[in-house]
Amino acid sequence: MAKIIYTESYIKRARKFIGQHPEILSQYEKMLKLLELNPSHPSLRLHKLKGRLEKLYSVSVNISYMICIDFVIEEDKIIPIDIGKHDDVY
């Protein structure tokens, strides 16, 4: 099982984003739990990014909103980097 390590900068971004979109809070929390338990779960739609973000991975909180979280995986740690709408994050 992986452990999510939250940085101060990510916590600020996540608080701001969830404050603007409180309707997705329960989906966001569920996604984080699932990410810790099984990062490869199909509903997360885990994929490696390309280009300037090629060292990062992304998962989606939900399909209709296309909210993505970028993170790095180091051994058994997941470190979230950013959260936002698909076009805003990339």
Rosetta blueprint (number, residue, H / E / L):
1 M L
2 A L
3 K E
4 I E
5 I L
6 Y L
7 T L
8 E H
9 S H
10 Y H
11 I H
12 K H
13 R H
14 A H
15 R H
16 K H
17 F H
18 I H
19 G H
20 Q H
21 H L
22 P H
23 E H
24 I H
25 L H
26 S H
27 Q H
28 Y H
29 E H
30 K H
31 M H
32 L H
33 K H
34 L H
35 L H
36 E H
37 L H
38 N L
39 P L
40 S L
41 H L
42 P H
43 S H
44 L H
45 R L
46 L L
47 H E
48 K E
49 L L
50 K L
51 G H
52 R H
53 L H
54 E L
55 K L
56 L L
57 Y E
58 S E
59 V E
60 S E
61 V L
62 N L
63 I L
64 S L
65 Y L
66 M L
67 I E
68 C E
69 I E
70 D E
71 F E
72 V E
73 I E
74 E E
75 E L
76 D L
77 K E
78 I E
79 I E
80 P E
81 I E
82 D E
83 I E
84 G E
85 K E
86 H H
87 D H
88 D H
89 V H
90 Y L
